[in-house]
Amino acid sequence: MLNKPYTFELSDIDATMTRYDKHIQRPLSAMRGQYHDVAAYEALLATGDIELYQVYENTRPAAAGELPHGLSILHPGRVGDEYFMTKGHFHRVLETGEVYHCLQGHGMIVMETPEGDWAVEELTPGRVLYIPPRWAHRSVNIGDGQDLVTFYIYPGNAGHDYGTIEQKGFRKLVVAGPDGPQIVDNPRWGK
């Protein structure tokens, strides 16, 4: 990790970042319990543990004032009628926000607060999304055949809480409907 100013290049042509010190590859098996159609999930997993997304990050110390940042590449596809998505998370420090800048593809960000407010925002190239403090967030790739590529930045002391989302998922799901993507209630929240 550099402790002096640095530059790097982002390419929306080939979804690359020229400098990073952390690389995460998230396979389908890491999303067990997150898709509502369990049979479709198990059937797809039986064909192989495919990669859903990658993250390239320039890490920074876990301290206020620092700004970790990186590139997220979410591949296209579906599990049943539900689009490929990231794990999604709250920040451990709820009072921290995050910024996403869409470089490539077509997606949605599903968001919610602990109090039950929710929102879904569309991402297209050039669009920037500010996610306020207290809002959990998950990326969903609704594009046909193209990666959803986003640049993100968040406070160094924010941390990540994946466990809360793993329990029930988000209140809303993005599924393929007859006229395109639809936002529907997550049936796990009714239990």
N, C-alpha and C positions, 0 to 999 in steps of 0.2 A: 504494500500500500504506500503510495507516494504521500509525502507530507509537505508538498510544495505545489504550486499551481501546475496544472497539466491540461493538455488538450487531447481530444480524440475525435474521430470521424464516425458519423452514423450514416449508413447507406440504406435508403428505402428501396434501392434497386435489388440488392441481394441480401437484405436483412442482416447486416453485419455491424459490429462495433469493433473498432481497431484496438481499443485498450480496455481490458477488464481483468479483474482478479478473482472473480467467482463465477462459476458456470454450473447451472442446475439443469438437469434433464428430467422432466416429470413424465413417467409412463402411465398408462391406463391403470395399472395395478395400484398406483398411489391415490386413485380417485374412488376406491371401493366405498360404497355407501353414499356417494354424492349424486348418482344418476337415479331418477325415479323408477325407470324401467329396469329392474334387477335382472330379468331374463335376458334382455338385449345386452346389458353390460356383460354378463357372464358369457354369452355367445360370442361377443366381440373379443373378449379377453382370451377365449379358447382358441382363437385364430392367431394369437400372438400378443405380446405385451408391447403394443405400439407406443411410440412417443406422442404425447399430446402437445407438450410445449417445452420451450427452453427459456432460460433466463440468463443473461449476461450482466454482471453487475460490477461496478466500482464500489467496493465496500469502504466504509468510513468508520471511525470509532463510534460506538453506541453512546453518543453524547449530544446534548442539545447544542445547536450551532453547526453540527456536521450535516451533510446532505448526501447520503448514499443515492446512487442513480444507476440506471441501466436500461436494458433493452429486453422486452418480452416478445417471444415469437410463439403464437398460438396457432397450431395447424388447423385446417378445415376438416370437418367430419361430423358425424352424429353417433350417438348411442341411442338407438330407437329413434324417437322424434326429437330428442334433446341434443342441441349443438354441443360440440367440444367446448370446454371451459377450463379455467384455472381453478385451483383449490379455493381461492378466496379467503379473506382474513379481515379481522379487526386489527387495529394496532393495540399492542399491550398497553401503551399509553394512549387511552382513548382520545385525549385532547390534542391529537396530532392529525394533520391532513396529508394529502398526497396529490400530485399532479401527473396526469397522463397526457401524452401528445401522440396522436395516431400518425404513423408514418406510412402505413400500407394496409390494405385490406378493408374489411367491413365488419364491424362488431358492435357489441353492446356491453356496457358496464352495468351490472346489477348491484344495487347498493341498499343498505338498510341500517337503521340505528337499533340499539338495544331497546329503545322505547317503542319500536314497531313502525316507525316511519320508513318508507321505502321509495326508491326511484330507480328508473332505468334510463340511461342516456345512450344515444347512438354515437358510434365512432366511425369516422371516415377520414381519409388522408388530410392532414392539416388541422384537424379539429383537436382542441385542447380541452381537457376536462379537469376541473378542480373538484376534488373530493374533500369536503370539510371534515373537521374533527368529528369523531363518534360514528362515522359511517363505515361499515364493513363494505368490501368491494370485491367483485369477481368479474373477470373478462370472459366474454362469450364470443366465439367466432361464428358469425352468421353469413359469411361470404362463401361463395361456391368456388372451391378450388384454389383459394389464395390464402396465405398466412395472414393473420392479424398481427401487425407489428406495432408496438407502442414503446415509446420512451417514457420512463417514469422517474420521479424524484420525490423523496420523503425525508423527514427529519431523522437524524441519526439515533435519537433516543426513543423513537417510536416503537420499535420491536414489532413482532408479528404474533398474533393469536389465531392459529388455525383451528384449535380444538373446539372453540365455540361453534364454528360453522360445521365442523365434522359431525357434530351431534345431530343436527336436523337439516343442515343445508340452509339456503336462503329462503325467505318467505315466498319469493317469486322465482319461476323458472322461465327460460326462453326456449320455446319449442317450435318446430317447423309445422306450420298450418297450411291450409289449402291456398291461402293468399300470401304466404311468406311467414316470417317469424312472428310469433305471438307470445305475449306475456301472460302466464297463467299462474294460479295459486299452486304452491308446492303441497301435495297431499300429505307429506310428512308433518306439516305444521298443524294439520287438523287432528293429529293423534295426541 
